[in-house]
């Protein structure tokens, strides 16, 4: 795919984010099912619901610009999810697996934070203020999820895994 101009680059970023969110919808549910801590399971399920809304936001932005949301699969997210799946299938001890799920989930969150930050910055450069606002909302949700996972790790999961 050749990108002819700056707006095309922005659209490509949004299309990648659609792929990211679609992949995460299923991955977050699998991670929640593999979790032993009820609080971790609830956090992952909540974020899965947010992920669905974020995907809808992205598709509405792309529709407004006359662009298709389905162009390719984000291979970086695919690889991160495969590594996550590998980790929680080889770690057999429940609480240790939960600690690994949090570590993996945070890698996924950091990837999303970077992608949303980039897309929001591009929207700002293009003076697409409504897009920028919507993307910033998703970015803030990702940051809150990351903070919640850190809190769960520090207050419950890592302590139990180390016991």
GIGICOR-V303100 format. One line per field, one symbol per residue. ss: DSSP state (H for helix, E for strand, L for the rest). burial: # if it has 24 or more other ideal C-beta (glycine too) atoms within 12 Angstrom, else .. A space follows every 50 residues. Layout:
BEGIN
ss->???
burial->???
END
This chain:
BEGIN
ss->LLLLLHHHHHHHHHHHHHHHHHHHHHHHHHHHHHLLLHHHHHHHHHHHHH HHHHHHHHHHHHHHLLLLLLLLLLHHHHHHHHHHHHHHHHLLLHHHHHHH HHHHHHHHHHHHHHHHHHHHHHHHHLLLHHHHHHHHHHHHHHHHHHHHHH HHHHHHHHHHHHL
burial->.........################.##.###.####..##.##..##.# ##.##.###.##..#...#....#..#..##..##.##..#...###### ####################.##..#.#..##.######.###.##.##. .##..###.##..
END
